[in-house]
Structure formats: C-alpha cells, structure tokens
Amino acid sequence: MVDKIRRAFDELEAPICSTCNIEMRWTRSTLVAADIINHLFHCPNCSRAGETRSKIEAVMVPPGKLSAPAFKRAA
Ligand SMILES: [Zn+2]
C-alpha cells in the first residue's frame, strides 16, 4: 500500500496557486479508495489549500504468478 502511494507521488505535479501563480507545496497524501489517492497541497505564500487526485491502475497478475505486482498511474 505504501508502495502504491510512493509511485503515485513520484509522478505527481503540484498544482499552481491561482492567486500567487506559484507551485503549491505538498502537505500529505491519503488513500481515499482502493485505487484513488488524494494529495493535499498548500500555497507557501497565501496558504490557500489545493488538492489533486491520482488514480492507480493495478496491472492484473495472472493467477499462479506471484511476482510483485506493478502499478502505473492513469494518464
Ligand atoms: Zn497563493
């Protein structure tokens, strides 16, 4: 589960504050569903909150093949 969040975070782009036009800073990420992570951000200048969501697509592993599952972020 932690690995899922880490992978999603690796490809995460911070939202831009609509007021200051600068990148928001990541605050935390929360798994809100089996395959959806909510990422919370705040603007370091005006403290406006922002968030983005990542959907994780689990790659199906054939039965009997117990290699580590791979995940990729939906486009
Ligand atoms: Zn701002």
N, CA, C, O and the ligand as a Tripos MOL2 file, in Angstrom:
@<TRIPOS>MOLECULE
protein
  301   299    76     0     0
PROTEIN
NO_CHARGES

@<TRIPOS>ATOM
      1 N           0.8340   -1.2110    0.0000 N.3       1 MET1
      2 CA          0.0000    0.0000    0.0000 C.3       1 MET1
      3 C           0.8650    1.2560    0.0000 C.2       1 MET1
      4 O           0.5820    2.2220   -0.7090 O.2       1 MET1
      5 N           1.9140    1.2250    0.8000 N.am      2 VAL2
      6 CA          2.8120    2.3700    0.8530 C.3       2 VAL2
      7 C           3.4960    2.5420   -0.5000 C.2       2 VAL2
      8 O           3.7240    3.6600   -0.9610 O.2       2 VAL2
      9 N           3.8190    1.4090   -1.1240 N.am      3 ASP3
     10 CA          4.4810    1.4560   -2.4130 C.3       3 ASP3
     11 C           3.5820    2.1030   -3.4620 C.2       3 ASP3
     12 O           4.0580    2.8470   -4.3200 O.2       3 ASP3
     13 N           2.2970    1.8230   -3.3940 N.am      4 LYS4
     14 CA          1.3360    2.4510   -4.3150 C.3       4 LYS4
     15 C           1.3920    3.9580   -4.1890 C.2       4 LYS4
     16 O           1.4650    4.6770   -5.1860 O.2       4 LYS4
     17 N           1.3570    4.4300   -2.9510 N.am      5 ILE5
     18 CA          1.3300    5.8680   -2.7210 C.3       5 ILE5
     19 C           2.6310    6.4870   -3.2000 C.2       5 ILE5
     20 O           2.6330    7.5620   -3.8000 O.2       5 ILE5
     21 N           3.7350    5.8060   -2.9330 N.am      6 ARG6
     22 CA          5.0230    6.3430   -3.3380 C.3       6 ARG6
     23 C           5.1060    6.4780   -4.8570 C.2       6 ARG6
     24 O           5.5940    7.4840   -5.3720 O.2       6 ARG6
     25 N           4.6320    5.4710   -5.5620 N.am      7 ARG7
     26 CA          4.6880    5.5080   -7.0290 C.3       7 ARG7
     27 C           3.8420    6.6520   -7.5730 C.2       7 ARG7
     28 O           4.2500    7.3540   -8.4990 O.2       7 ARG7
     29 N           2.6680    6.8290   -6.9930 N.am      8 ALA8
     30 CA          1.7970    7.9030   -7.4630 C.3       8 ALA8
     31 C           2.4520    9.2550   -7.1750 C.2       8 ALA8
     32 O           2.3770   10.1840   -7.9790 O.2       8 ALA8
     33 N           3.0830    9.3380   -6.0310 N.am      9 PHE9
     34 CA          3.6980   10.5940   -5.6250 C.3       9 PHE9
     35 C           4.8780   10.9500   -6.5240 C.2       9 PHE9
     36 O           5.1270   12.1230   -6.8030 O.2       9 PHE9
     37 N           5.5950    9.9370   -6.9690 N.am     10 ASP10
     38 CA          6.7500   10.1740   -7.8360 C.3      10 ASP10
     39 C           6.3710   10.9340   -9.1030 C.2      10 ASP10
     40 O           7.1600   11.7230   -9.6230 O.2      10 ASP10
     41 N           5.1740   10.6950   -9.5870 N.am     11 GLU11
     42 CA          4.7630   11.3210  -10.8400 C.3      11 GLU11
     43 C           3.8470   12.5090  -10.6130 C.2      11 GLU11
     44 O           3.2670   13.0610  -11.5490 O.2      11 GLU11
     45 N           3.7310   12.8870   -9.3630 N.am     12 LEU12
     46 CA          2.7970   13.9410   -9.0050 C.3      12 LEU12
     47 C           3.3210   15.3240   -9.3880 C.2      12 LEU12
     48 O           4.5010   15.6280   -9.2180 O.2      12 LEU12
     49 N           2.4220   16.1460   -9.9040 N.am     13 GLU13
     50 CA          2.7790   17.5340  -10.1770 C.3      13 GLU13
     51 C           1.9830   18.4260   -9.2440 C.2      13 GLU13
     52 O           0.7670   18.2810   -9.1180 O.2      13 GLU13
     53 N           2.6630   19.3320   -8.6020 N.am     14 ALA14
     54 CA          1.9890   20.2160   -7.6660 C.3      14 ALA14
     55 C           1.0760   21.1720   -8.4170 C.2      14 ALA14
     56 O           1.4470   21.6700   -9.4800 O.2      14 ALA14
     57 N          -0.1070   21.4350   -7.8840 N.am     15 PRO15
     58 CA         -0.9910   22.4290   -8.5090 C.3      15 PRO15
     59 C          -0.4170   23.8260   -8.3490 C.2      15 PRO15
     60 O           0.4120   24.0770   -7.4740 O.2      15 PRO15
     61 N          -0.8660   24.7240   -9.2010 N.am     16 ILE16
     62 CA         -0.4040   26.1110   -9.1480 C.3      16 ILE16
     63 C          -1.4510   26.9470   -8.4130 C.2      16 ILE16
     64 O          -2.6450   26.8650   -8.7000 O.2      16 ILE16
     65 N          -0.9870   27.7410   -7.4740 N.am     17 CYS17
     66 CA         -1.8990   28.6210   -6.7450 C.3      17 CYS17
     67 C          -2.4720   29.6460   -7.7160 C.2      17 CYS17
     68 O          -1.7260   30.3430   -8.4050 O.2      17 CYS17
     69 N          -3.7950   29.7360   -7.7680 N.am     18 SER18
     70 CA         -4.4310   30.6420   -8.7240 C.3      18 SER18
     71 C          -4.2480   32.1010   -8.3280 C.2      18 SER18
     72 O          -4.4130   32.9980   -9.1550 O.2      18 SER18
     73 N          -3.9140   32.3340   -7.0900 N.am     19 THR19
     74 CA         -3.7160   33.7020   -6.6220 C.3      19 THR19
     75 C          -2.2780   34.1670   -6.8320 C.2      19 THR19
     76 O          -2.0420   35.2720   -7.3190 O.2      19 THR19
     77 N          -1.3160   33.3170   -6.4620 N.am     20 CYS20
     78 CA          0.0970   33.7040   -6.4880 C.3      20 CYS20
     79 C           0.8180   33.2000   -7.7310 C.2      20 CYS20
     80 O           1.9230   33.6500   -8.0350 O.2      20 CYS20
     81 N           0.2060   32.2800   -8.4420 N.am     21 ASN21
     82 CA          0.8140   31.7250   -9.6480 C.3      21 ASN21
     83 C           2.1520   31.0320   -9.3710 C.2      21 ASN21
     84 O           3.0760   31.0960  -10.1820 O.2      21 ASN21
     85 N           2.2390   30.3760   -8.2260 N.am     22 ILE22
     86 CA          3.4270   29.5910   -7.8960 C.3      22 ILE22
     87 C           2.9980   28.1690   -7.5160 C.2      22 ILE22
     88 O           1.8310   27.9150   -7.2200 O.2      22 ILE22
     89 N           3.9510   27.2660   -7.5330 N.am     23 GLU23
     90 CA          3.6410   25.8860   -7.1870 C.3      23 GLU23
     91 C           3.2860   25.7570   -5.7170 C.2      23 GLU23
     92 O           3.9410   26.3270   -4.8440 O.2      23 GLU23
     93 N           2.2340   24.9950   -5.4690 N.am     24 MET24
     94 CA          1.8830   24.7170   -4.0890 C.3      24 MET24
     95 C           2.8110   23.6570   -3.5170 C.2      24 MET24
     96 O           3.4360   22.8920   -4.2510 O.2      24 MET24
     97 N           2.8870   23.6280   -2.2150 N.am     25 ARG25
     98 CA          3.7120   22.6300   -1.5460 C.3      25 ARG25
     99 C           2.8560   21.4610   -1.0950 C.2      25 ARG25
    100 O           1.7340   21.6210   -0.6130 O.2      25 ARG25
    101 N           3.4320   20.2800   -1.2720 N.am     26 TRP26
    102 CA          2.7150   19.0780   -0.8720 C.3      26 TRP26
    103 C           2.5870   19.0230    0.6380 C.2      26 TRP26
    104 O           3.5380   19.3090    1.3660 O.2      26 TRP26
    105 N           1.4030   18.6540    1.1020 N.am     27 THR27
    106 CA          1.1780   18.5190    2.5350 C.3      27 THR27
    107 C           1.1310   17.0470    2.9250 C.2      27 THR27
    108 O           1.9090   16.5880    3.7610 O.2      27 THR27
    109 N           0.2050   16.3130    2.3070 N.am     28 ARG28
    110 CA          0.1240   14.8800    2.5790 C.3      28 ARG28
    111 C          -0.7310   14.2070    1.5360 C.2      28 ARG28
    112 O          -1.4650   14.8530    0.7880 O.2      28 ARG28
    113 N          -0.6220   12.8970    1.5040 N.am     29 SER29
    114 CA         -1.4140   12.1030    0.5830 C.3      29 SER29
    115 C          -2.2040   11.0820    1.3750 C.2      29 SER29
    116 O          -1.7030   10.4820    2.3260 O.2      29 SER29
    117 N          -3.4420   10.8950    0.9660 N.am     30 THR30
    118 CA         -4.3020    9.9640    1.6640 C.3      30 THR30
    119 C          -4.9610    9.0280    0.6670 C.2      30 THR30
    120 O          -5.4490    9.4600   -0.3770 O.2      30 THR30
    121 N          -4.9700    7.7640    0.9920 N.am     31 LEU31
    122 CA         -5.6650    6.7970    0.1510 C.3      31 LEU31
    123 C          -7.1550    6.8940    0.4730 C.2      31 LEU31
    124 O          -7.5700    6.5660    1.5840 O.2      31 LEU31
    125 N          -7.9620    7.3430   -0.4940 N.am     32 VAL32
    126 CA         -9.3860    7.5590   -0.2310 C.3      32 VAL32
    127 C         -10.2590    6.4390   -0.7870 C.2      32 VAL32
    128 O         -11.4350    6.3310   -0.4390 O.2      32 VAL32
    129 N          -9.6850    5.6150   -1.6450 N.am     33 ALA33
    130 CA        -10.3870    4.4560   -2.1660 C.3      33 ALA33
    131 C          -9.3290    3.4180   -2.4980 C.2      33 ALA33
    132 O          -8.1330    3.6640   -2.3420 O.2      33 ALA33
    133 N          -9.7720    2.2680   -2.9510 N.am     34 ALA34
    134 CA         -8.8240    1.1820   -3.2220 C.3      34 ALA34
    135 C          -7.7680    1.6070   -4.2290 C.2      34 ALA34
    136 O          -6.6300    1.1410   -4.1830 O.2      34 ALA34
    137 N          -8.1540    2.5010   -5.1430 N.am     35 ASP35
    138 CA         -7.2120    2.8760   -6.1940 C.3      35 ASP35
    139 C          -7.1240    4.3820   -6.4150 C.2      35 ASP35
    140 O          -6.6680    4.8330   -7.4660 O.2      35 ASP35
    141 N          -7.5590    5.1560   -5.4260 N.am     36 ILE36
    142 CA         -7.5250    6.6170   -5.5720 C.3      36 ILE36
    143 C          -6.7940    7.2460   -4.3910 C.2      36 ILE36
    144 O          -7.1030    6.9760   -3.2310 O.2      36 ILE36
    145 N          -5.8350    8.0760   -4.7090 N.am     37 ILE37
    146 CA         -5.0760    8.7890   -3.6750 C.3      37 ILE37
    147 C          -5.3660   10.2740   -3.7850 C.2      37 ILE37
    148 O          -5.2980   10.8540   -4.8690 O.2      37 ILE37
    149 N          -5.6880   10.8770   -2.6640 N.am     38 ASN38
    150 CA         -5.9270   12.3020   -2.6070 C.3      38 ASN38
    151 C          -4.6580   12.9920   -2.0920 C.2      38 ASN38
    152 O          -4.1640   12.6600   -1.0140 O.2      38 ASN38
    153 N          -4.1360   13.9420   -2.8560 N.am     39 HIS39
    154 CA         -2.9220   14.6470   -2.4490 C.3      39 HIS39
    155 C          -3.2980   16.0660   -2.0310 C.2      39 HIS39
    156 O          -3.9130   16.8080   -2.7970 O.2      39 HIS39
    157 N          -2.9260   16.4260   -0.8290 N.am     40 LEU40
    158 CA         -3.2460   17.7550   -0.3330 C.3      40 LEU40
    159 C          -2.0290   18.6660   -0.4470 C.2      40 LEU40
    160 O          -0.9010   18.2610   -0.1650 O.2      40 LEU40
    161 N          -2.2810   19.9040   -0.8660 N.am     41 PHE41
    162 CA         -1.2140   20.8970   -1.0170 C.3      41 PHE41
    163 C          -1.6340   22.1910   -0.3380 C.2      41 PHE41
    164 O          -2.8130   22.4120   -0.0610 O.2      41 PHE41
    165 N          -0.6550   23.0350   -0.0780 N.am     42 HIS42
    166 CA         -0.9790   24.3830    0.3730 C.3      42 HIS42
    167 C          -0.0070   25.3510   -0.2820 C.2      42 HIS42
    168 O           1.1270   24.9910   -0.5960 O.2      42 HIS42
    169 N          -0.4550   26.5660   -0.4830 N.am     43 CYS43
    170 CA          0.4070   27.5850   -1.0710 C.3      43 CYS43
    171 C           1.3030   28.1550    0.0310 C.2      43 CYS43
    172 O           0.8010   28.5680    1.0760 O.2      43 CYS43
    173 N           2.6250   28.1820   -0.1870 N.am     44 PRO44
    174 CA          3.5390   28.6980    0.8440 C.3      44 PRO44
    175 C           3.4040   30.2010    1.0340 C.2      44 PRO44
    176 O           3.8900   30.7530    2.0210 O.2      44 PRO44
    177 N           2.7470   30.8590    0.0940 N.am     45 ASN45
    178 CA          2.6230   32.3190    0.1680 C.3      45 ASN45
    179 C           1.3260   32.7620    0.8390 C.2      45 ASN45
    180 O           1.3450   33.5850    1.7540 O.2      45 ASN45
    181 N           0.1980   32.2130    0.3800 N.am     46 CYS46
    182 CA         -1.0920   32.6780    0.9040 C.3      46 CYS46
    183 C          -1.8380   31.5810    1.6700 C.2      46 CYS46
    184 O          -2.9280   31.8160    2.1910 O.2      46 CYS46
    185 N          -1.2460   30.3820    1.7360 N.am     47 SER47
    186 CA         -1.8180   29.2740    2.4920 C.3      47 SER47
    187 C          -3.1140   28.7190    1.9150 C.2      47 SER47
    188 O          -3.8130   27.9510    2.5770 O.2      47 SER47
    189 N          -3.4370   29.1060    0.6800 N.am     48 ARG48
    190 CA         -4.5880   28.5240    0.0330 C.3      48 ARG48
    191 C          -4.3650   27.0160   -0.1090 C.2      48 ARG48
    192 O          -3.2680   26.5640   -0.4400 O.2      48 ARG48
    193 N          -5.4240   26.2520    0.1460 N.am     49 ALA49
    194 CA         -5.2980   24.7960    0.0510 C.3      49 ALA49
    195 C          -5.6330   24.3230   -1.3540 C.2      49 ALA49
    196 O          -6.4560   24.9200   -2.0480 O.2      49 ALA49
    197 N          -4.9970   23.2660   -1.7510 N.am     50 GLY50
    198 CA         -5.2910   22.6700   -3.0480 C.3      50 GLY50
    199 C          -5.1790   21.1700   -2.9440 C.2      50 GLY50
    200 O          -4.5830   20.6480   -2.0020 O.2      50 GLY50
    201 N          -5.7430   20.4820   -3.8990 N.am     51 GLU51
    202 CA         -5.6260   19.0360   -3.8840 C.3      51 GLU51
    203 C          -5.7200   18.4720   -5.2920 C.2      51 GLU51
    204 O          -6.3420   19.0600   -6.1760 O.2      51 GLU51
    205 N          -5.1040   17.3450   -5.4760 N.am     52 THR52
    206 CA         -5.2300   16.6220   -6.7320 C.3      52 THR52
    207 C          -5.4770   15.1600   -6.3790 C.2      52 THR52
    208 O          -5.2150   14.7180   -5.2610 O.2      52 THR52
    209 N          -5.9850   14.4300   -7.3540 N.am     53 ARG53
    210 CA         -6.2270   13.0110   -7.1210 C.3      53 ARG53
    211 C          -5.5030   12.1830   -8.1590 C.2      53 ARG53
    212 O          -5.4360   12.5470   -9.3330 O.2      53 ARG53
    213 N          -4.9690   11.0760   -7.7120 N.am     54 SER54
    214 CA         -4.3270   10.1400   -8.6150 C.3      54 SER54
    215 C          -5.1130    8.8360   -8.5960 C.2      54 SER54
    216 O          -5.4860    8.3240   -7.5400 O.2      54 SER54
    217 N          -5.3490    8.3220   -9.7810 N.am     55 LYS55
    218 CA         -5.9910    7.0180   -9.8460 C.3      55 LYS55
    219 C          -4.9230    5.9890  -10.1820 C.2      55 LYS55
    220 O          -4.1320    6.1560  -11.1110 O.2      55 LYS55
    221 N          -4.9300    4.9340   -9.4040 N.am     56 ILE56
    222 CA         -3.9530    3.8770   -9.6240 C.3      56 ILE56
    223 C          -4.6210    2.7450  -10.3850 C.2      56 ILE56
    224 O          -5.6960    2.2770  -10.0120 O.2      56 ILE56
    225 N          -3.9780    2.3180  -11.4390 N.am     57 GLU57
    226 CA         -4.4800    1.1510  -12.1550 C.3      57 GLU57
    227 C          -3.6020   -0.0370  -11.8190 C.2      57 GLU57
    228 O          -2.4040   -0.0530  -12.1030 O.2      57 GLU57
    229 N          -4.2090   -1.0040  -11.2230 N.am     58 ALA58
    230 CA         -3.4580   -2.2030  -10.8850 C.3      58 ALA58
    231 C          -3.3250   -3.0650  -12.1390 C.2      58 ALA58
    232 O          -4.3070   -3.3390  -12.8280 O.2      58 ALA58
    233 N          -2.1180   -3.4760  -12.4140 N.am     59 VAL59
    234 CA         -1.8900   -4.3680  -13.5440 C.3      59 VAL59
    235 C          -2.2330   -5.7850  -13.1080 C.2      59 VAL59
    236 O          -1.7210   -6.2880  -12.1070 O.2      59 VAL59
    237 N          -3.0930   -6.4050  -13.8670 N.am     60 MET60
    238 CA         -3.5420   -7.7420  -13.4900 C.3      60 MET60
    239 C          -2.3970   -8.7500  -13.5780 C.2      60 MET60
    240 O          -1.6870   -8.8350  -14.5790 O.2      60 MET60
    241 N          -2.2480   -9.4970  -12.5090 N.am     61 VAL61
    242 CA         -1.2200  -10.5300  -12.4830 C.3      61 VAL61
    243 C          -1.9040  -11.8820  -12.6720 C.2      61 VAL61
    244 O          -2.8180  -12.2190  -11.9200 O.2      61 VAL61
    245 N          -1.4820  -12.6450  -13.6450 N.am     62 PRO62
    246 CA         -2.1030  -13.9500  -13.8800 C.3      62 PRO62
    247 C          -2.0140  -14.8240  -12.6370 C.2      62 PRO62
    248 O          -1.0030  -14.7980  -11.9360 O.2      62 PRO62
    249 N          -3.0720  -15.6060  -12.3530 N.am     63 PRO63
    250 CA         -3.0490  -16.4970  -11.1840 C.3      63 PRO63
    251 C          -1.8450  -17.4300  -11.2360 C.2      63 PRO63
    252 O          -1.4950  -17.9630  -12.2890 O.2      63 PRO63
    253 N          -1.2280  -17.6120  -10.0930 N.am     64 GLY64
    254 CA         -0.0930  -18.5200  -10.0350 C.3      64 GLY64
    255 C           1.2250  -17.8230  -10.2800 C.2      64 GLY64
    256 O           2.2920  -18.3890  -10.0420 O.2      64 GLY64
    257 N           1.1490  -16.5910  -10.7580 N.am     65 LYS65
    258 CA          2.3870  -15.8600  -10.9870 C.3      65 LYS65
    259 C           2.5450  -14.8450   -9.8620 C.2      65 LYS65
    260 O           1.9650  -13.7600   -9.8960 O.2      65 LYS65
    261 N           3.3300  -15.2160   -8.8810 N.am     66 LEU66
    262 CA          3.3840  -14.4240   -7.6600 C.3      66 LEU66
    263 C           4.5310  -13.4220   -7.6370 C.2      66 LEU66
    264 O           5.1460  -13.1910   -6.5960 O.2      66 LEU66
    265 N           4.8090  -12.8370   -8.7780 N.am     67 SER67
    266 CA          5.8130  -11.7790   -8.7760 C.3      67 SER67
    267 C           5.1920  -10.5170   -8.1950 C.2      67 SER67
    268 O           3.9700  -10.4320   -8.0710 O.2      67 SER67
    269 N           5.9880   -9.5690   -7.8480 N.am     68 ALA68
    270 CA          5.4790   -8.3360   -7.2620 C.3      68 ALA68
    271 C           4.5910   -7.6190   -8.2740 C.2      68 ALA68
    272 O           4.9710   -7.4320   -9.4300 O.2      68 ALA68
    273 N           3.4070   -7.2220   -7.8230 N.am     69 PRO69
    274 CA          2.5030   -6.5080   -8.7350 C.3      69 PRO69
    275 C           3.0580   -5.1470   -9.1130 C.2      69 PRO69
    276 O           3.7140   -4.4850   -8.3080 O.2      69 PRO69
    277 N           2.7950   -4.7420  -10.3220 N.am     70 ALA70
    278 CA          3.2580   -3.4320  -10.7850 C.3      70 ALA70
    279 C           2.0540   -2.5050  -10.9200 C.2      70 ALA70
    280 O           0.9550   -2.9320  -11.2740 O.2      70 ALA70
    281 N           2.2810   -1.2620  -10.6380 N.am     71 PHE71
    282 CA          1.2060   -0.2940  -10.7410 C.3      71 PHE71
    283 C           1.6460    0.8660  -11.6150 C.2      71 PHE71
    284 O           2.8270    1.2080  -11.6750 O.2      71 PHE71
    285 N           0.7010    1.4460  -12.2710 N.am     72 LYS72
    286 CA          1.0100    2.6510  -13.0220 C.3      72 LYS72
    287 C          -0.1010    3.6510  -12.8180 C.2      72 LYS72
    288 O          -1.2390    3.2840  -12.5260 O.2      72 LYS72
    289 N           0.2270    4.8890  -12.9700 N.am     73 ARG73
    290 CA         -0.7590    5.9280  -12.7830 C.3      73 ARG73
    291 C          -1.5240    6.1220  -14.0870 C.2      73 ARG73
    292 O          -0.9450    6.1130  -15.1730 O.2      73 ARG73
    293 N          -2.8280    6.2970  -13.9570 N.am     74 ALA74
    294 CA         -3.6330    6.5700  -15.1410 C.3      74 ALA74
    295 C          -3.2320    7.9120  -15.7470 C.2      74 ALA74
    296 O          -2.8200    8.8260  -15.0330 O.2      74 ALA74
    297 N          -3.3530    8.0170  -17.0360 N.am     75 ALA75
    298 CA         -2.9630    9.2590  -17.7070 C.3      75 ALA75
    299 C          -3.9050   10.3780  -17.3220 C.2      75 ALA75
    300 O          -3.7440   11.5080  -17.7850 O.2      75 ALA75
    301 ZN         -1.0140   31.5380   -3.0410 Zn       76 ZN76
@<TRIPOS>BOND
     1     1     2 1
     2     2     3 1
     3     3     4 2
     4     3     5 am
     5     5     6 1
     6     6     7 1
     7     7     8 2
     8     7     9 am
     9     9    10 1
    10    10    11 1
    11    11    12 2
    12    11    13 am
    13    13    14 1
    14    14    15 1
    15    15    16 2
    16    15    17 am
    17    17    18 1
    18    18    19 1
    19    19    20 2
    20    19    21 am
    21    21    22 1
    22    22    23 1
    23    23    24 2
    24    23    25 am
    25    25    26 1
    26    26    27 1
    27    27    28 2
    28    27    29 am
    29    29    30 1
    30    30    31 1
    31    31    32 2
    32    31    33 am
    33    33    34 1
    34    34    35 1
    35    35    36 2
    36    35    37 am
    37    37    38 1
    38    38    39 1
    39    39    40 2
    40    39    41 am
    41    41    42 1
    42    42    43 1
    43    43    44 2
    44    43    45 am
    45    45    46 1
    46    46    47 1
    47    47    48 2
    48    47    49 am
    49    49    50 1
    50    50    51 1
    51    51    52 2
    52    51    53 am
    53    53    54 1
    54    54    55 1
    55    55    56 2
    56    55    57 am
    57    57    58 1
    58    58    59 1
    59    59    60 2
    60    59    61 am
    61    61    62 1
    62    62    63 1
    63    63    64 2
    64    63    65 am
    65    65    66 1
    66    66    67 1
    67    67    68 2
    68    67    69 am
    69    69    70 1
    70    70    71 1
    71    71    72 2
    72    71    73 am
    73    73    74 1
    74    74    75 1
    75    75    76 2
    76    75    77 am
    77    77    78 1
    78    78    79 1
    79    79    80 2
    80    79    81 am
    81    81    82 1
    82    82    83 1
    83    83    84 2
    84    83    85 am
    85    85    86 1
    86    86    87 1
    87    87    88 2
    88    87    89 am
    89    89    90 1
    90    90    91 1
    91    91    92 2
    92    91    93 am
    93    93    94 1
    94    94    95 1
    95    95    96 2
    96    95    97 am
    97    97    98 1
    98    98    99 1
    99    99   100 2
   100    99   101 am
   101   101   102 1
   102   102   103 1
   103   103   104 2
   104   103   105 am
   105   105   106 1
   106   106   107 1
   107   107   108 2
   108   107   109 am
   109   109   110 1
   110   110   111 1
   111   111   112 2
   112   111   113 am
   113   113   114 1
   114   114   115 1
   115   115   116 2
   116   115   117 am
   117   117   118 1
   118   118   119 1
   119   119   120 2
   120   119   121 am
   121   121   122 1
   122   122   123 1
   123   123   124 2
   124   123   125 am
   125   125   126 1
   126   126   127 1
   127   127   128 2
   128   127   129 am
   129   129   130 1
   130   130   131 1
   131   131   132 2
   132   131   133 am
   133   133   134 1
   134   134   135 1
   135   135   136 2
   136   135   137 am
   137   137   138 1
   138   138   139 1
   139   139   140 2
   140   139   141 am
   141   141   142 1
   142   142   143 1
   143   143   144 2
   144   143   145 am
   145   145   146 1
   146   146   147 1
   147   147   148 2
   148   147   149 am
   149   149   150 1
   150   150   151 1
   151   151   152 2
   152   151   153 am
   153   153   154 1
   154   154   155 1
   155   155   156 2
   156   155   157 am
   157   157   158 1
   158   158   159 1
   159   159   160 2
   160   159   161 am
   161   161   162 1
   162   162   163 1
   163   163   164 2
   164   163   165 am
   165   165   166 1
   166   166   167 1
   167   167   168 2
   168   167   169 am
   169   169   170 1
   170   170   171 1
   171   171   172 2
   172   171   173 am
   173   173   174 1
   174   174   175 1
   175   175   176 2
   176   175   177 am
   177   177   178 1
   178   178   179 1
   179   179   180 2
   180   179   181 am
   181   181   182 1
   182   182   183 1
   183   183   184 2
   184   183   185 am
   185   185   186 1
   186   186   187 1
   187   187   188 2
   188   187   189 am
   189   189   190 1
   190   190   191 1
   191   191   192 2
   192   191   193 am
   193   193   194 1
   194   194   195 1
   195   195   196 2
   196   195   197 am
   197   197   198 1
   198   198   199 1
   199   199   200 2
   200   199   201 am
   201   201   202 1
   202   202   203 1
   203   203   204 2
   204   203   205 am
   205   205   206 1
   206   206   207 1
   207   207   208 2
   208   207   209 am
   209   209   210 1
   210   210   211 1
   211   211   212 2
   212   211   213 am
   213   213   214 1
   214   214   215 1
   215   215   216 2
   216   215   217 am
   217   217   218 1
   218   218   219 1
   219   219   220 2
   220   219   221 am
   221   221   222 1
   222   222   223 1
   223   223   224 2
   224   223   225 am
   225   225   226 1
   226   226   227 1
   227   227   228 2
   228   227   229 am
   229   229   230 1
   230   230   231 1
   231   231   232 2
   232   231   233 am
   233   233   234 1
   234   234   235 1
   235   235   236 2
   236   235   237 am
   237   237   238 1
   238   238   239 1
   239   239   240 2
   240   239   241 am
   241   241   242 1
   242   242   243 1
   243   243   244 2
   244   243   245 am
   245   245   246 1
   246   246   247 1
   247   247   248 2
   248   247   249 am
   249   249   250 1
   250   250   251 1
   251   251   252 2
   252   251   253 am
   253   253   254 1
   254   254   255 1
   255   255   256 2
   256   255   257 am
   257   257   258 1
   258   258   259 1
   259   259   260 2
   260   259   261 am
   261   261   262 1
   262   262   263 1
   263   263   264 2
   264   263   265 am
   265   265   266 1
   266   266   267 1
   267   267   268 2
   268   267   269 am
   269   269   270 1
   270   270   271 1
   271   271   272 2
   272   271   273 am
   273   273   274 1
   274   274   275 1
   275   275   276 2
   276   275   277 am
   277   277   278 1
   278   278   279 1
   279   279   280 2
   280   279   281 am
   281   281   282 1
   282   282   283 1
   283   283   284 2
   284   283   285 am
   285   285   286 1
   286   286   287 1
   287   287   288 2
   288   287   289 am
   289   289   290 1
   290   290   291 1
   291   291   292 2
   292   291   293 am
   293   293   294 1
   294   294   295 1
   295   295   296 2
   296   295   297 am
   297   297   298 1
   298   298   299 1
   299   299   300 2
@<TRIPOS>SUBSTRUCTURE
     1 MET1         2 RESIDUE 1 A MET
     2 VAL2         6 RESIDUE 1 A VAL
     3 ASP3        10 RESIDUE 1 A ASP
     4 LYS4        14 RESIDUE 1 A LYS
     5 ILE5        18 RESIDUE 1 A ILE
     6 ARG6        22 RESIDUE 1 A ARG
     7 ARG7        26 RESIDUE 1 A ARG
     8 ALA8        30 RESIDUE 1 A ALA
     9 PHE9        34 RESIDUE 1 A PHE
    10 ASP10       38 RESIDUE 1 A ASP
    11 GLU11       42 RESIDUE 1 A GLU
    12 LEU12       46 RESIDUE 1 A LEU
    13 GLU13       50 RESIDUE 1 A GLU
    14 ALA14       54 RESIDUE 1 A ALA
    15 PRO15       58 RESIDUE 1 A PRO
    16 ILE16       62 RESIDUE 1 A ILE
    17 CYS17       66 RESIDUE 1 A CYS
    18 SER18       70 RESIDUE 1 A SER
    19 THR19       74 RESIDUE 1 A THR
    20 CYS20       78 RESIDUE 1 A CYS
    21 ASN21       82 RESIDUE 1 A ASN
    22 ILE22       86 RESIDUE 1 A ILE
    23 GLU23       90 RESIDUE 1 A GLU
    24 MET24       94 RESIDUE 1 A MET
    25 ARG25       98 RESIDUE 1 A ARG
    26 TRP26      102 RESIDUE 1 A TRP
    27 THR27      106 RESIDUE 1 A THR
    28 ARG28      110 RESIDUE 1 A ARG
    29 SER29      114 RESIDUE 1 A SER
    30 THR30      118 RESIDUE 1 A THR
    31 LEU31      122 RESIDUE 1 A LEU
    32 VAL32      126 RESIDUE 1 A VAL
    33 ALA33      130 RESIDUE 1 A ALA
    34 ALA34      134 RESIDUE 1 A ALA
    35 ASP35      138 RESIDUE 1 A ASP
    36 ILE36      142 RESIDUE 1 A ILE
    37 ILE37      146 RESIDUE 1 A ILE
    38 ASN38      150 RESIDUE 1 A ASN
    39 HIS39      154 RESIDUE 1 A HIS
    40 LEU40      158 RESIDUE 1 A LEU
    41 PHE41      162 RESIDUE 1 A PHE
    42 HIS42      166 RESIDUE 1 A HIS
    43 CYS43      170 RESIDUE 1 A CYS
    44 PRO44      174 RESIDUE 1 A PRO
    45 ASN45      178 RESIDUE 1 A ASN
    46 CYS46      182 RESIDUE 1 A CYS
    47 SER47      186 RESIDUE 1 A SER
    48 ARG48      190 RESIDUE 1 A ARG
    49 ALA49      194 RESIDUE 1 A ALA
    50 GLY50      198 RESIDUE 1 A GLY
    51 GLU51      202 RESIDUE 1 A GLU
    52 THR52      206 RESIDUE 1 A THR
    53 ARG53      210 RESIDUE 1 A ARG
    54 SER54      214 RESIDUE 1 A SER
    55 LYS55      218 RESIDUE 1 A LYS
    56 ILE56      222 RESIDUE 1 A ILE
    57 GLU57      226 RESIDUE 1 A GLU
    58 ALA58      230 RESIDUE 1 A ALA
    59 VAL59      234 RESIDUE 1 A VAL
    60 MET60      238 RESIDUE 1 A MET
    61 VAL61      242 RESIDUE 1 A VAL
    62 PRO62      246 RESIDUE 1 A PRO
    63 PRO63      250 RESIDUE 1 A PRO
    64 GLY64      254 RESIDUE 1 A GLY
    65 LYS65      258 RESIDUE 1 A LYS
    66 LEU66      262 RESIDUE 1 A LEU
    67 SER67      266 RESIDUE 1 A SER
    68 ALA68      270 RESIDUE 1 A ALA
    69 PRO69      274 RESIDUE 1 A PRO
    70 ALA70      278 RESIDUE 1 A ALA
    71 PHE71      282 RESIDUE 1 A PHE
    72 LYS72      286 RESIDUE 1 A LYS
    73 ARG73      290 RESIDUE 1 A ARG
    74 ALA74      294 RESIDUE 1 A ALA
    75 ALA75      298 RESIDUE 1 A ALA
    76 ZN76       301 GROUP 0 **** ****
